[in-house]
Amino acid sequence: MAQQIGFKCNRGVVRKNNEDACFVIPSKDVYIVADGVGGNNSGEIASSTAVEEIASFVKENDIESCETPEEIFAFFTEAIDIANESIYRQSLKNLKNRGMATTVVMAYIFDGNGYITNIGDSRAYIYRNGLLKRVTKDHTYVNELIDKGVITEGEAENHRQKNVITKALGAERGAEPDFYKVGLEDGDILVLCSDGLYGEVGEEKMASLMKHSRSMNALSTKLVDEAIRAGGRDNITVICVRI
């Protein structure tokens, strides 16, 4: 189903290390982005563990036998649970890794649909006919305030606690991801990214870059370069998949 794939991961301008990770499995049409949190190099360990554990599960198990949305989401729930357990166990084993965790957003493309799983504030978008639409909902403190009508989306952009995430992989003994099923059309671009991209580049600007991009590798590079130009205050990761 995926016609063309591009991806890029960059440390950004400000951060000393890169706590983002990504993994693409074109043969299975599975794509994963993770953004780690934690002191020292714990965020790096959490994000790399997440993508490695999920990728191993996808490669070692028969996702093709999953035919219904329920079966597909049960498959990814198991993958998430294994990754969560691995990160949580590592955080307990080593004092300097205590409290490490990671966001995860992943997509599986099958039979004309995108099956999206997310936990944290890494996002999935669909670009279609000049419009960019966000698929996922951020698990953040400010998003809870928006949902409750306490603040507006505009106020959330400059809120001093806008980076506080309320759910993450490995933070607790159990993980509670969200699942989405979206219909895909020829020419759509599916984008997975960490907050280092959308925190610097507005959705209108992202859409304008997508409008003129034929190559997904070139688009991934353009998006990352734009985030760096805008300040690059965080690690930046993006996967672009043309349907």
C-alpha positions as CSV (number, residue, x, y, z in Angstrom):
1,M,0.0,0.0,0.0
2,A,2.8,2.4,0.8
3,Q,4.2,3.8,-2.4
4,Q,7.1,5.7,-1.1
5,I,8.7,6.2,2.3
6,G,11.1,8.8,3.8
7,F,12.3,9.4,7.3
8,K,14.7,11.6,9.2
9,C,15.9,11.9,12.8
10,N,17.9,15.0,14.0
11,R,19.3,16.1,17.3
12,G,18.2,19.7,16.7
13,V,20.2,22.7,17.7
14,V,19.9,22.9,21.5
15,R,19.9,19.4,22.9
16,K,23.2,17.6,23.5
17,N,21.9,14.1,22.8
18,N,19.1,12.6,20.7
19,E,16.3,10.9,22.7
20,D,14.2,10.3,19.6
21,A,14.1,7.0,17.7
22,C,12.3,5.6,14.7
23,F,11.9,2.3,12.8
24,V,10.4,1.5,9.5
25,I,9.4,-2.1,8.4
26,P,8.3,-1.6,4.8
27,S,7.8,-5.4,4.2
28,K,5.1,-5.2,6.9
29,D,3.9,-1.6,6.3
30,V,4.7,-0.7,9.9
31,Y,6.2,2.6,11.0
32,I,7.2,3.7,14.5
33,V,8.4,7.0,16.1
34,A,9.4,7.3,19.8
35,D,10.5,10.3,21.9
36,G,12.2,9.4,25.2
37,V,12.0,11.3,28.5
38,G,14.3,11.0,31.5
39,G,17.6,12.4,32.8
40,N,21.1,11.4,31.8
41,N,20.8,9.2,28.7
42,S,17.7,7.4,30.0
43,G,15.4,8.9,27.4
44,E,17.5,7.4,24.6
45,I,17.4,4.0,26.3
46,A,13.6,4.2,26.6
47,S,12.9,5.3,23.0
48,S,15.4,2.8,21.5
49,T,14.0,0.0,23.7
50,A,10.5,0.8,22.6
51,V,11.1,0.8,18.8
52,E,13.3,-2.3,19.1
53,E,10.8,-4.3,21.1
54,I,7.9,-3.4,19.0
55,A,9.8,-4.0,15.7
56,S,11.0,-7.4,17.0
57,F,7.4,-8.4,17.9
58,V,6.1,-7.3,14.5
59,K,8.9,-9.3,12.7
60,E,8.5,-12.4,14.8
61,N,4.7,-12.6,14.8
62,D,2.2,-13.0,11.9
63,I,0.5,-9.7,11.6
64,E,-0.9,-10.8,8.2
65,S,-3.2,-13.2,10.0
66,C,-5.0,-10.3,11.7
67,E,-8.0,-9.5,9.6
68,T,-10.3,-7.4,11.7
69,P,-9.6,-4.0,13.5
70,E,-10.0,-5.8,16.8
71,E,-7.4,-8.4,15.9
72,I,-5.0,-5.7,14.6
73,F,-5.3,-3.6,17.8
74,A,-5.0,-6.6,20.0
75,F,-1.7,-7.4,18.1
76,F,-0.3,-3.9,18.8
77,T,-1.6,-3.9,22.4
78,E,0.6,-7.0,23.0
79,A,3.6,-5.3,21.3
80,I,3.1,-2.2,23.5
81,D,2.7,-4.3,26.7
82,I,6.0,-6.1,26.0
83,A,7.9,-2.8,25.3
84,N,6.3,-1.2,28.4
85,E,7.4,-4.1,30.6
86,S,11.0,-4.0,29.2
87,I,11.4,-0.2,29.8
88,Y,9.7,-0.3,33.2
89,R,11.9,-3.2,34.3
90,Q,15.1,-1.4,33.2
91,S,14.1,1.7,35.0
92,L,13.8,-0.2,38.3
93,K,17.1,-2.1,37.8
94,N,19.2,1.0,37.5
95,L,18.8,4.0,39.8
96,K,20.0,6.5,37.1
97,N,17.3,5.3,34.8
98,R,14.5,5.6,37.4
99,G,11.5,7.4,35.8
100,M,12.5,7.0,32.2
101,A,9.7,6.6,29.7
102,T,8.9,7.3,26.0
103,T,6.1,8.4,23.8
104,V,5.2,6.1,20.9
105,V,3.2,6.7,17.7
106,M,3.0,3.9,15.1
107,A,1.1,3.1,12.0
108,Y,0.2,-0.1,10.2
109,I,-1.2,0.2,6.7
110,F,-3.5,-2.6,5.6
111,D,-6.3,-3.0,3.1
112,G,-6.9,0.7,2.5
113,N,-6.7,1.7,6.1
114,G,-4.2,3.2,8.5
115,Y,-4.2,1.6,12.0
116,I,-2.6,4.1,14.4
117,T,-1.5,3.5,17.9
118,N,-0.2,6.3,20.2
119,I,0.8,7.0,23.8
120,G,2.2,10.4,24.8
121,D,2.4,13.5,22.5
122,S,4.1,12.2,19.3
123,R,1.6,12.6,16.5
124,A,0.1,11.1,13.3
125,Y,-1.2,13.4,10.5
126,I,-2.9,12.7,7.2
127,Y,-2.2,15.1,4.3
128,R,-4.9,15.0,1.6
129,N,-5.8,17.4,-1.2
130,G,-3.9,20.3,0.3
131,L,-5.2,19.8,3.9
132,L,-3.3,18.5,6.8
133,K,-5.4,16.7,9.5
134,R,-4.2,15.5,12.8
135,V,-5.3,11.9,13.6
136,T,-4.0,11.5,17.2
137,K,-4.8,13.2,20.4
138,D,-1.9,14.3,22.7
139,H,-1.7,12.8,26.2
140,T,-0.7,16.1,27.9
141,Y,-1.7,18.2,30.8
142,V,-2.7,21.2,28.6
143,N,-4.8,18.9,26.3
144,E,-6.8,17.8,29.4
145,L,-7.3,21.5,30.2
146,I,-8.5,22.1,26.6
147,D,-10.9,19.1,26.8
148,K,-12.4,20.5,30.1
149,G,-12.8,23.9,28.6
150,V,-10.4,25.5,31.1
151,I,-8.1,27.0,28.3
152,T,-8.3,27.5,24.6
153,E,-6.0,25.9,22.0
154,G,-4.4,29.3,21.5
155,E,-3.7,29.6,25.2
156,A,-2.2,26.1,25.3
157,E,0.5,27.1,22.8
158,N,2.2,29.3,25.3
159,H,1.2,27.5,28.5
160,R,4.2,27.0,30.8
161,Q,3.3,23.3,31.3
162,K,2.6,22.5,27.7
163,N,5.4,19.9,27.6
164,V,4.0,17.9,30.6
165,I,2.8,14.5,29.3
166,T,0.2,12.5,31.2
167,K,0.8,9.1,29.6
168,A,4.1,7.5,28.4
169,L,5.4,4.0,27.7
170,G,7.4,2.6,30.6
171,A,6.3,5.2,33.2
172,E,4.0,2.7,34.9
173,R,3.5,-1.0,35.2
174,G,0.7,-0.9,32.6
175,A,0.3,1.2,29.4
176,E,-2.9,2.6,28.0
177,P,-2.5,3.6,24.3
178,D,-5.2,5.1,22.1
179,F,-6.1,3.4,18.8
180,Y,-7.4,5.0,15.6
181,K,-8.5,3.6,12.2
182,V,-8.5,6.0,9.3
183,G,-9.4,5.4,5.6
184,L,-6.5,6.1,3.2
185,E,-6.7,7.2,-0.4
186,D,-4.2,7.2,-3.2
187,G,-2.0,10.3,-3.0
188,D,-2.4,10.7,0.8
189,I,0.7,11.3,2.9
190,L,0.8,9.8,6.3
191,V,3.1,11.6,8.7
192,L,4.4,10.4,12.1
193,C,6.5,12.8,14.1
194,S,7.8,13.8,17.5
195,D,6.9,17.1,19.1
196,G,10.2,18.5,17.9
197,L,8.6,19.0,14.5
198,Y,5.1,20.4,15.3
199,G,6.5,22.4,18.3
200,E,8.5,24.5,15.8
201,V,6.6,24.2,12.5
202,G,2.9,25.1,12.3
203,E,0.4,22.8,10.5
204,E,-0.1,25.4,7.7
205,K,3.6,25.5,6.9
206,M,3.9,21.7,7.1
207,A,1.0,21.4,4.5
208,S,2.7,23.9,2.2
209,L,5.9,21.9,2.2
210,M,3.9,18.7,1.5
211,K,2.1,20.3,-1.4
212,H,5.3,20.7,-3.4
213,S,7.0,17.4,-2.5
214,R,7.2,14.4,-4.7
215,S,10.0,12.5,-2.9
216,M,9.2,11.4,0.7
217,N,12.9,11.5,1.6
218,A,13.1,15.1,0.4
219,L,9.9,16.0,2.3
220,S,11.3,14.5,5.5
221,T,14.5,16.5,5.1
222,K,12.5,19.7,4.4
223,L,10.4,19.3,7.5
224,V,13.4,18.7,9.7
225,D,15.3,21.6,8.2
226,E,12.3,23.9,8.7
227,A,12.1,22.9,12.4
228,I,15.8,23.6,12.8
229,R,15.4,27.0,11.1
230,A,12.6,27.8,13.5
231,G,14.8,27.2,16.5
232,G,15.4,23.4,16.7
233,R,14.9,23.4,20.5
234,D,14.1,19.7,20.6
235,N,15.1,16.5,18.9
236,I,13.1,16.2,15.6
237,T,11.9,12.9,14.0
238,V,9.6,12.4,11.1
239,I,8.4,9.5,8.9
240,C,6.5,10.4,5.7
241,V,4.6,7.6,3.8
242,R,2.9,8.3,0.5
243,I,0.0,6.0,-0.2
